[in-house]
Amino acid sequence: MWKAGIIIGIAVFVVIFVASAGLSPLCGLFCVSPLAGVVAGYLAAVFDKPTTGEGAARTGAIGGAIGGAGAFLGQTVAGVINAVFAPQIAQFARRTFGTITDVSTTRVVAFGWGLCGGLSDIVIMAGMGALFGYVWYRFVGSKNAPAAPPPTPPM
């Protein structure tokens, strides 16, 4: 689970950082996190090969949460960058939507969104990881699970 979590965490850090800083924080939260959680949970189950459905779900959830830590860092760093460039964001909002926003409010919202979005990334990726760790067990792992020992006859 560590190997899958770290691999996905590094990849998702880069993708969410670029998506959140360059495009929109919503892109990283609703597009990247669920898919990365699916991959992290499935890979964690493939690497660890748990023998029960509960173990597969736990392994997938932990792998997804470890990957979610990378997503949290990417989203938070992107929030800091967006807060630094808040004057441009506030000016764009005034021009486009006609809203009256000051720079300090825009900075707080940009950083807060990065922080809350990053925490949401961890939860989403852990949940999807648990689900697809269990999916791995149902389709692949249960076929490879050791057979139960025969029952002992009563005396």
C-alpha positions in Angstrom: 0.0 0.0 0.0 2.9 2.4 0.7 4.3 1.8 -2.8 1.0 2.5 -4.5 0.3 5.5 -2.3 3.7 7.1 -2.9 3.6 6.5 -6.7 0.1 7.9 -7.0 0.9 10.7 -4.5 3.8 12.0 -6.6 1.9 11.8 -9.8 -1.2 13.4 -8.4 0.8 16.2 -6.7 2.1 17.3 -10.1 -1.3 17.0 -11.9 -3.3 18.7 -9.2 -0.7 21.4 -8.7 -0.8 22.2 -12.5 -4.6 21.9 -12.7 -5.3 24.0 -9.6 -2.8 26.7 -10.2 -3.2 26.9 -13.9 -6.9 26.0 -14.6 -9.2 25.8 -11.6 -9.1 24.3 -8.1 -12.4 22.5 -9.0 -10.6 20.6 -11.7 -8.2 19.0 -9.3 -10.9 18.2 -6.8 -13.6 16.7 -8.9 -11.7 15.3 -11.9 -8.3 14.1 -10.7 -8.9 12.9 -7.1 -11.6 10.3 -7.8 -9.6 8.8 -10.6 -6.4 8.8 -8.7 -8.2 7.2 -5.7 -9.4 4.4 -7.9 -5.9 3.7 -9.2 -4.3 4.0 -5.8 -6.8 1.6 -4.2 -6.5 -1.0 -7.0 -2.7 -0.8 -7.1 -2.5 -1.1 -3.3 -4.5 -4.3 -3.4 -2.5 -5.6 -6.4 0.8 -5.0 -4.6 -0.3 -6.2 -1.1 -2.6 -9.1 -2.2 -4.8 -9.1 0.9 -6.7 -12.4 1.6 -10.1 -10.9 2.8 -12.4 -8.3 1.4 -12.1 -6.2 4.6 -8.3 -6.3 4.3 -8.5 -5.3 0.6 -10.8 -2.3 1.5 -8.4 -1.3 4.3 -5.4 -1.6 2.1 -7.0 0.4 -0.7 -8.2 3.1 1.7 -4.7 3.5 3.2 -3.1 3.6 -0.3 -5.7 6.2 -1.3 -5.1 8.3 1.8 -1.3 8.2 1.2 -1.9 9.3 -2.4 -4.3 11.9 -1.0 -1.5 13.4 1.0 0.3 14.2 -2.3 -3.0 15.7 -3.6 -3.3 17.8 -0.4 0.2 19.2 -0.9 -0.5 20.0 -4.5 -3.8 21.7 -3.8 -2.3 23.7 -0.9 0.8 24.9 -2.8 -1.5 25.9 -5.7 -3.7 27.8 -3.2 -0.7 29.7 -1.9 0.3 30.6 -5.5 -3.2 31.7 -6.2 -3.2 33.8 -3.1 0.1 35.5 -4.1 -1.5 36.4 -7.5 -4.8 37.5 -5.8 -4.7 41.0 -7.3 -4.9 39.6 -10.8 -7.7 37.3 -9.8 -9.7 40.1 -8.1 -9.2 42.3 -11.1 -10.4 39.5 -13.4 -13.5 38.9 -11.2 -14.3 42.6 -11.3 -14.0 42.8 -15.1 -15.8 39.5 -15.8 -18.5 39.2 -13.3 -18.9 42.8 -12.1 -18.2 41.8 -8.5 -16.7 44.1 -5.9 -13.9 42.1 -4.2 -10.9 43.4 -2.5 -7.5 41.7 -2.7 -7.4 40.5 1.0 -10.7 38.7 0.6 -9.5 37.1 -2.6 -6.3 36.0 -0.9 -8.1 34.4 2.0 -10.6 32.6 -0.3 -7.8 31.3 -2.6 -5.7 29.9 0.3 -8.8 28.6 2.1 -10.0 26.9 -1.0 -6.7 25.2 -1.5 -6.6 24.0 2.1 -10.2 22.7 2.1 -9.9 21.2 -1.3 -6.7 19.4 -0.2 -8.5 17.9 2.8 -11.4 16.9 0.6 -8.9 15.2 -1.8 -7.7 13.0 1.0 -11.2 11.9 1.9 -12.3 11.3 -1.7 -9.1 9.3 -2.6 -9.3 7.2 0.6 -13.0 6.4 -0.1 -12.4 5.5 -3.8 -9.3 3.5 -2.8 -11.3 1.5 -0.3 -14.0 0.8 -2.9 -11.6 -0.3 -5.6 -9.4 -2.3 -3.2 -12.6 -4.3 -2.5 -13.4 -4.5 -6.2 -10.0 -6.0 -6.8 -10.7 -8.6 -4.1 -14.1 -9.5 -5.5 -12.8 -10.0 -9.1 -9.2 -11.2 -8.6 -8.2 -11.7 -4.9 -11.0 -14.1 -3.9 -9.9 -16.5 -6.6 -6.4 -16.6 -5.2 -7.4 -16.7 -1.5 -6.3 -19.8 0.4 -9.1 -22.4 0.9 -10.5 -22.8 4.3 -9.4 -25.9 6.2 -11.8 -28.7 6.4 -14.0 -28.8 9.5 -13.0 -31.1 12.2 -15.5 -33.9 13.1 -17.1 -33.7 16.5 -15.9 -36.2 19.1 
